[in-house]
Amino acid sequence: MIYEEYKQLSAYARYDGFYLSILWVASFACTLGASLLPILGHFSTLLLFSSPFFVAYRLRLFRDEGRNGIISYGRGLFYCLRVFFNASVLFSLLQWLYMSYLDNGRIYRMMTTLFSSQEGRQALTDFGLSYDQFQSTLPDILQPTFFASVSFIYSIIIGVFCSLIIAAVMTRTVKRAG
């Protein structure tokens, strides 16, 4: 890959990572709003599960517009990894800002309400935790830096697995006629 091609790939991946982070922020906002309007929980899940399809669509646009309809597996993989990395960095930063300045205990209250129910306590028991242990560890888990770091790591890990599949599906070594 020559420098000009790398610059082109980086520019596309930067913008598409920004767009993917917007999708994730909308999903996170729906998760927060689900305590007020439960249907938002379904929208949150839908937005989250649409991420690989969104990245595949953006890779197709990059392949067809930026690469004249041809892209190798390696270049497609690199593009997808960059998109997920850029989105993860921006989303984690925005989550950290939210947790640091806007949350004011909202997620803590959501979690304690969820796990104080009989079903929630049973889930904790299934995980090998008592409700008191959960209550004592929850403030540490919801520290802004820890929360954003875990979100970043999970986004990267899931992004790597999705990138392997997306790049394999979207690879095209011969330009289609028409």
Backbone as CSV, one residue per row, in Angstrom:
resi,resn,N_x,N_y,N_z,CA_x,CA_y,CA_z,C_x,C_y,C_z
1,MET,0.851,-1.162,0.000,0.000,0.000,0.000,0.904,1.234,0.000
2,ILE,0.714,2.083,-0.979,1.500,3.308,-1.038,0.881,4.356,-0.108
3,TYR,1.629,5.423,0.107,1.223,6.433,1.077,-0.126,7.060,0.724
4,GLU,-0.358,7.337,-0.553,-1.619,7.958,-0.969,-2.807,7.043,-0.668
5,GLU,-2.628,5.747,-0.901,-3.699,4.794,-0.601,-3.942,4.709,0.903
6,TYR,-2.869,4.767,1.678,-3.000,4.744,3.134,-3.744,5.988,3.624
7,LYS,-3.411,7.144,3.068,-4.100,8.380,3.441,-5.582,8.295,3.113
8,GLN,-5.896,7.742,1.949,-7.290,7.608,1.538,-8.041,6.672,2.488
9,LEU,-7.438,5.531,2.785,-8.065,4.570,3.692,-8.253,5.189,5.071
10,SER,-7.258,5.902,5.549,-7.347,6.531,6.868,-8.449,7.581,6.919
11,ALA,-8.584,8.360,5.851,-9.628,9.386,5.822,-11.019,8.758,5.847
12,TYR,-11.231,7.754,5.016,-12.521,7.061,5.022,-12.784,6.432,6.392
13,ALA,-11.785,5.757,6.953,-11.955,5.072,8.238,-12.206,6.069,9.366
14,ARG,-11.593,7.230,9.289,-11.789,8.243,10.321,-13.242,8.725,10.322
15,TYR,-13.750,9.071,9.146,-15.134,9.528,9.058,-16.113,8.417,9.435
16,ASP,-15.867,7.222,8.942,-16.782,6.125,9.225,-16.722,5.710,10.691
17,GLY,-15.564,5.832,11.323,-15.467,5.597,12.759,-16.269,6.627,13.539
18,PHE,-16.247,7.864,13.062,-17.056,8.915,13.683,-18.539,8.577,13.566
19,TYR,-18.962,8.145,12.378,-20.368,7.784,12.174,-20.762,6.580,13.035
20,LEU,-19.880,5.605,13.145,-20.167,4.439,13.981,-20.274,4.836,15.449
21,SER,-19.434,5.762,15.885,-19.525,6.206,17.282,-20.845,6.937,17.532
22,ILE,-21.361,7.644,16.539,-22.677,8.278,16.680,-23.753,7.210,16.867
23,LEU,-23.641,6.135,16.110,-24.576,5.017,16.255,-24.503,4.440,17.667
24,TRP,-23.303,4.268,18.191,-23.128,3.729,19.543,-23.615,4.701,20.612
25,VAL,-23.402,5.990,20.407,-23.894,6.987,21.366,-25.421,6.969,21.390
26,ALA,-26.042,6.844,20.223,-27.504,6.749,20.172,-27.982,5.501,20.913
27,SER,-27.266,4.402,20.753,-27.614,3.170,21.459,-27.472,3.359,22.967
28,PHE,-26.405,4.004,23.398,-26.185,4.266,24.821,-27.271,5.189,25.370
29,ALA,-27.644,6.206,24.594,-28.704,7.118,25.023,-30.034,6.381,25.153
30,CYS,-30.305,5.473,24.227,-31.531,4.670,24.330,-31.496,3.769,25.556
31,THR,-30.330,3.240,25.878,-30.202,2.423,27.085,-30.526,3.254,28.322
32,LEU,-30.022,4.473,28.367,-30.297,5.347,29.508,-31.771,5.720,29.574
33,GLY,-32.381,5.918,28.414,-33.790,6.290,28.381,-34.741,5.135,28.595
34,ALA,-34.223,3.920,28.567,-35.082,2.741,28.713,-35.757,2.675,30.077
35,SER,-35.181,3.327,31.079,-35.829,3.325,32.395,-37.087,4.195,32.384
36,LEU,-37.148,5.149,31.474,-38.329,6.009,31.359,-39.326,5.484,30.337
37,LEU,-38.810,4.953,29.234,-39.640,4.440,28.148,-39.047,3.103,27.702
38,PRO,-39.598,2.002,28.160,-38.980,0.686,27.939,-38.716,0.321,26.476
39,ILE,-39.474,0.859,25.538,-39.261,0.531,24.123,-37.875,0.985,23.656
40,LEU,-37.298,1.971,24.329,-35.964,2.440,23.962,-34.906,1.368,24.174
41,GLY,-35.155,0.447,25.091,-34.235,-0.676,25.284,-34.136,-1.529,24.030
42,HIS,-35.260,-1.714,23.346,-35.256,-2.478,22.096,-34.520,-1.718,20.992
43,PHE,-34.727,-0.401,20.936,-34.004,0.407,19.955,-32.500,0.368,20.217
44,SER,-32.135,0.379,21.491,-30.723,0.303,21.855,-30.101,-0.982,21.331
45,THR,-30.784,-2.096,21.550,-30.287,-3.388,21.079,-30.217,-3.419,19.559
46,LEU,-31.237,-2.895,18.905,-31.262,-2.861,17.439,-30.100,-2.039,16.889
47,LEU,-29.858,-0.882,17.475,-28.742,-0.044,17.029,-27.405,-0.736,17.255
48,LEU,-27.268,-1.386,18.385,-26.015,-2.065,18.701,-25.748,-3.218,17.740
49,PHE,-26.766,-4.029,17.474,-26.587,-5.172,16.575,-26.485,-4.767,15.110
50,SER,-26.840,-3.533,14.787,-26.696,-3.075,13.406,-25.271,-2.605,13.098
51,SER,-24.423,-2.507,14.111,-23.055,-2.009,13.914,-22.267,-2.768,12.851
52,PRO,-22.208,-4.108,12.880,-21.441,-4.804,11.836,-22.000,-4.569,10.433
53,PHE,-23.320,-4.474,10.329,-23.928,-4.223,9.028,-23.614,-2.810,8.543
54,PHE,-23.569,-1.863,9.477,-23.197,-0.498,9.133,-21.756,-0.445,8.632
55,VAL,-20.860,-1.120,9.332,-19.450,-1.131,8.917,-19.305,-1.822,7.560
56,ALA,-20.039,-2.904,7.344,-19.986,-3.591,6.046,-20.492,-2.679,4.937
57,TYR,-21.552,-1.932,5.208,-22.074,-0.984,4.220,-21.048,0.102,3.910
58,ARG,-20.410,0.628,4.948,-19.411,1.678,4.727,-18.179,1.128,4.006
59,LEU,-17.808,-0.127,4.291,-16.703,-0.756,3.570,-17.056,-0.929,2.100
60,ARG,-18.296,-1.286,1.823,-18.732,-1.422,0.431,-18.635,-0.078,-0.287
61,LEU,-19.046,1.000,0.387,-18.922,2.328,-0.222,-17.460,2.677,-0.480
62,PHE,-16.599,2.384,0.486,-15.172,2.647,0.301,-14.619,1.828,-0.854
63,ARG,-14.995,0.560,-0.904,-14.527,-0.328,-1.971,-14.993,0.173,-3.337
64,ASP,-16.273,0.532,-3.451,-16.826,0.904,-4.748,-16.445,2.315,-5.179
65,GLU,-16.377,3.256,-4.244,-16.061,4.640,-4.598,-14.563,4.936,-4.526
66,GLY,-13.945,4.511,-3.448,-12.544,4.856,-3.234,-11.553,3.898,-3.872
67,ARG,-11.965,2.648,-4.082,-11.046,1.633,-4.602,-11.497,1.083,-5.954
68,ASN,-12.419,1.743,-6.610,-12.902,1.341,-7.942,-13.440,-0.079,-7.974
69,GLY,-14.109,-0.493,-6.913,-14.772,-1.789,-6.886,-13.908,-2.970,-6.512
70,ILE,-12.645,-2.738,-6.173,-11.729,-3.836,-5.845,-11.101,-3.563,-4.480
71,ILE,-11.123,-4.580,-3.609,-10.440,-4.458,-2.321,-9.986,-5.840,-1.873
72,SER,-8.756,-5.912,-1.408,-8.214,-7.186,-0.926,-8.702,-7.438,0.499
73,TYR,-8.528,-8.672,0.938,-8.923,-9.017,2.306,-8.114,-8.206,3.315
74,GLY,-6.825,-8.087,3.099,-5.968,-7.364,4.037,-6.341,-5.899,4.154
75,ARG,-6.608,-5.267,3.023,-6.976,-3.853,3.052,-8.366,-3.672,3.670
76,GLY,-9.283,-4.578,3.367,-10.609,-4.516,3.975,-10.543,-4.727,5.480
77,LEU,-9.700,-5.660,5.896,-9.524,-5.916,7.324,-8.926,-4.696,8.015
78,PHE,-7.913,-4.104,7.410,-7.283,-2.923,7.991,-8.285,-1.778,8.094
79,TYR,-9.091,-1.595,7.066,-10.115,-0.558,7.075,-11.099,-0.784,8.234
80,CYS,-11.618,-2.004,8.349,-12.596,-2.313,9.402,-11.990,-2.139,10.790
81,LEU,-10.759,-2.594,10.965,-10.093,-2.428,12.258,-9.947,-0.954,12.608
82,ARG,-9.588,-0.143,11.620,-9.453,1.301,11.853,-10.794,1.933,12.208
83,VAL,-11.852,1.517,11.517,-13.182,2.063,11.809,-13.579,1.731,13.246
84,PHE,-13.438,0.466,13.628,-13.808,0.079,14.989,-12.911,0.752,16.024
85,PHE,-11.628,0.898,15.729,-10.728,1.562,16.673,-11.112,3.029,16.840
86,ASN,-11.317,3.729,15.733,-11.682,5.145,15.809,-12.998,5.330,16.557
87,ALA,-13.979,4.475,16.267,-15.267,4.568,16.952,-15.112,4.267,18.439
88,SER,-14.292,3.292,18.769,-14.094,2.915,20.175,-13.447,4.040,20.967
89,VAL,-12.460,4.685,20.382,-11.787,5.795,21.070,-12.773,6.927,21.326
90,LEU,-13.496,7.327,20.302,-14.426,8.444,20.455,-15.576,8.089,21.401
91,PHE,-16.133,6.898,21.247,-17.241,6.489,22.113,-16.798,6.399,23.572
92,SER,-15.629,5.856,23.824,-15.132,5.753,25.199,-14.888,7.132,25.798
93,LEU,-14.372,8.039,24.997,-14.178,9.408,25.465,-15.520,10.051,25.824
94,LEU,-16.510,9.868,24.966,-17.825,10.438,25.241,-18.478,9.786,26.458
95,GLN,-18.275,8.484,26.635,-18.792,7.818,27.830,-18.109,8.345,29.086
96,TRP,-16.808,8.553,29.004,-16.085,9.086,30.149,-16.615,10.480,30.505
97,LEU,-16.826,11.314,29.485,-17.366,12.651,29.737,-18.754,12.574,30.364
98,TYR,-19.584,11.683,29.840,-20.927,11.516,30.413,-20.847,11.072,31.873
99,MET,-20.051,10.058,32.132,-19.958,9.521,33.495,-19.343,10.542,34.453
100,SER,-18.427,11.352,33.962,-17.751,12.326,34.826,-18.616,13.542,35.132
101,TYR,-19.381,14.006,34.144,-20.034,15.297,34.302,-21.561,15.276,34.268
102,LEU,-22.176,14.265,33.679,-23.622,14.310,33.504,-24.397,13.224,34.244
103,ASP,-23.770,12.115,34.552,-24.502,10.953,35.062,-25.166,11.201,36.413
104,ASN,-24.434,11.731,37.355,-24.955,12.016,38.704,-25.654,10.815,39.340
105,GLY,-25.129,9.623,39.125,-25.667,8.425,39.758,-26.812,7.754,39.026
106,ARG,-27.136,8.192,37.839,-28.264,7.621,37.087,-28.048,6.137,36.783
107,ILE,-26.879,5.775,36.286,-26.615,4.373,35.960,-26.575,3.542,37.241
108,TYR,-26.037,4.100,38.305,-26.026,3.396,39.596,-27.453,3.075,40.040
109,ARG,-28.338,4.056,39.937,-29.733,3.835,40.323,-30.405,2.810,39.413
110,MET,-30.102,2.866,38.120,-30.671,1.881,37.194,-30.227,0.469,37.564
111,MET,-28.942,0.316,37.850,-28.403,-1.009,38.174,-28.966,-1.529,39.498
112,THR,-29.044,-0.671,40.504,-29.573,-1.139,41.791,-31.056,-1.472,41.680
113,THR,-31.802,-0.713,40.912,-33.217,-1.030,40.702,-33.368,-2.356,39.974
114,LEU,-32.558,-2.555,38.956,-32.631,-3.787,38.171,-32.301,-5.011,39.016
115,PHE,-31.242,-4.930,39.795,-30.790,-6.098,40.549,-31.415,-6.216,41.936
116,SER,-32.250,-5.270,42.334,-32.948,-5.415,43.610,-34.220,-6.240,43.453
117,SER,-34.662,-6.468,42.232,-35.838,-7.313,42.003,-35.481,-8.775,42.282
118,GLN,-36.495,-9.594,42.388,-36.274,-11.018,42.659,-35.469,-11.669,41.532
119,GLU,-35.802,-11.336,40.274,-35.077,-11.907,39.135,-33.626,-11.438,39.114
120,GLY,-33.418,-10.162,39.446,-32.064,-9.626,39.486,-31.217,-10.280,40.558
121,ARG,-31.809,-10.478,41.719,-31.076,-11.150,42.800,-30.751,-12.593,42.429
122,GLN,-31.676,-13.237,41.716,-31.422,-14.607,41.271,-30.268,-14.634,40.266
123,ALA,-30.233,-13.641,39.372,-29.129,-13.567,38.408,-27.803,-13.377,39.131
124,LEU,-27.785,-12.526,40.150,-26.562,-12.336,40.932,-26.144,-13.627,41.615
125,THR,-27.107,-14.347,42.149,-26.814,-15.630,42.788,-26.239,-16.610,41.774
126,ASP,-26.788,-16.605,40.561,-26.269,-17.481,39.503,-24.823,-17.134,39.150
127,PHE,-24.468,-15.856,39.274,-23.090,-15.424,39.015,-22.177,-15.653,40.213
128,GLY,-22.751,-16.082,41.328,-21.958,-16.345,42.525,-21.734,-15.114,43.379
129,LEU,-22.595,-14.115,43.257,-22.484,-12.887,44.045,-23.707,-12.728,44.932
130,SER,-23.497,-12.164,46.091,-24.642,-11.774,46.912,-24.997,-10.329,46.554
131,TYR,-26.187,-9.923,46.929,-26.609,-8.556,46.628,-25.720,-7.544,47.346
132,ASP,-25.287,-7.871,48.551,-24.408,-6.968,49.306,-23.044,-6.821,48.628
133,GLN,-22.503,-7.924,48.110,-21.237,-7.846,47.364,-21.411,-6.975,46.125
134,PHE,-22.522,-7.159,45.445,-22.813,-6.364,44.256,-22.885,-4.881,44.606
135,GLN,-23.596,-4.558,45.676,-23.733,-3.167,46.104,-22.388,-2.552,46.467
136,SER,-21.504,-3.353,47.060,-20.213,-2.802,47.480,-19.253,-2.611,46.303
137,THR,-19.370,-3.425,45.260,-18.457,-3.287,44.110,-18.984,-2.349,43.032
138,LEU,-20.279,-2.077,43.035,-20.866,-1.253,41.977,-20.257,0.148,41.872
139,PRO,-20.016,0.863,42.972,-19.393,2.188,42.823,-18.012,2.138,42.158
140,ASP,-17.248,1.081,42.423,-15.935,0.963,41.786,-16.068,0.692,40.291
141,ILE,-17.024,-0.136,39.926,-17.234,-0.478,38.517,-17.701,0.733,37.728
142,LEU,-18.474,1.598,38.366,-19.045,2.743,37.667,-18.183,3.998,37.753
143,GLN,-16.923,3.857,38.141,-15.997,4.983,38.064,-15.820,5.342,36.587
144,PRO,-15.815,6.617,36.231,-15.771,6.996,34.816,-14.616,6.380,34.031
145,THR,-13.421,6.390,34.596,-12.267,5.854,33.869,-12.394,4.352,33.676
146,PHE,-12.801,3.639,34.708,-12.961,2.191,34.609,-14.065,1.844,33.613
147,PHE,-15.182,2.524,33.707,-16.325,2.275,32.829,-15.946,2.498,31.366
148,ALA,-15.286,3.623,31.077,-14.881,3.925,29.702,-13.803,2.965,29.216
149,SER,-12.890,2.574,30.090,-11.827,1.638,29.696,-12.389,0.268,29.340
150,VAL,-13.299,-0.222,30.149,-13.916,-1.518,29.862,-14.707,-1.446,28.564
151,SER,-15.415,-0.351,28.375,-16.169,-0.166,27.132,-15.233,-0.156,25.926
152,PHE,-14.102,0.521,26.051,-13.121,0.574,24.965,-12.585,-0.819,24.645
153,ILE,-12.214,-1.561,25.670,-11.639,-2.895,25.458,-12.656,-3.827,24.813
154,TYR,-13.890,-3.821,25.315,-14.922,-4.679,24.717,-15.199,-4.284,23.271
155,SER,-15.241,-2.990,23.003,-15.486,-2.538,21.630,-14.382,-2.996,20.692
156,ILE,-13.155,-2.934,21.143,-12.027,-3.372,20.315,-12.091,-4.877,20.072
157,ILE,-12.329,-5.650,21.119,-12.371,-7.110,20.965,-13.490,-7.525,20.016
158,ILE,-14.672,-6.987,20.216,-15.792,-7.318,19.334,-15.522,-6.802,17.926
159,GLY,-14.908,-5.623,17.824,-14.568,-5.068,16.517,-13.596,-5.935,15.741
160,VAL,-12.633,-6.543,16.429,-11.676,-7.430,15.752,-12.399,-8.632,15.164
161,PHE,-13.257,-9.256,15.958,-13.980,-10.427,15.454,-14.911,-10.058,14.301
162,CYS,-15.623,-8.956,14.442,-16.509,-8.522,13.356,-15.711,-8.159,12.110
163,SER,-14.555,-7.527,12.293,-13.728,-7.124,11.151,-13.261,-8.321,10.341
164,LEU,-12.898,-9.397,11.019,-12.458,-10.601,10.310,-13.552,-11.115,9.380
165,ILE,-14.776,-11.114,9.867,-15.899,-11.617,9.073,-16.288,-10.623,7.984
166,ILE,-16.398,-9.351,8.338,-16.812,-8.332,7.373,-15.827,-8.260,6.214
167,ALA,-14.544,-8.243,6.517,-13.530,-8.161,5.459,-13.595,-9.375,4.544
168,ALA,-13.834,-10.550,5.112,-13.924,-11.760,4.287,-15.128,-11.701,3.355
169,VAL,-16.241,-11.204,3.857,-17.459,-11.147,3.047,-17.364,-10.071,1.970
170,MET,-16.743,-8.953,2.281,-16.736,-7.813,1.358,-15.533,-7.775,0.418
171,THR,-14.630,-8.736,0.509,-13.468,-8.773,-0.378,-13.915,-8.969,-1.822
172,ARG,-13.316,-8.194,-2.710,-13.570,-8.371,-4.137,-12.254,-8.093,-4.866
173,THR,-11.748,-9.101,-5.544,-10.468,-8.952,-6.239,-10.632,-8.687,-7.724
174,VAL,-11.828,-8.872,-8.242,-12.098,-8.609,-9.654,-13.284,-7.664,-9.728
175,LYS,-13.146,-6.614,-10.533,-14.216,-5.641,-10.668,-15.383,-6.257,-11.432
176,ARG,-16.587,-6.032,-10.918,-17.788,-6.532,-11.585,-18.111,-5.670,-12.792
177,ALA,-18.642,-6.293,-13.807,-19.047,-5.557,-15.008,-20.352,-4.833,-14.723
178,GLY,-20.457,-3.624,-15.235,-21.721,-2.902,-15.135,-21.688,-1.948,-14.068
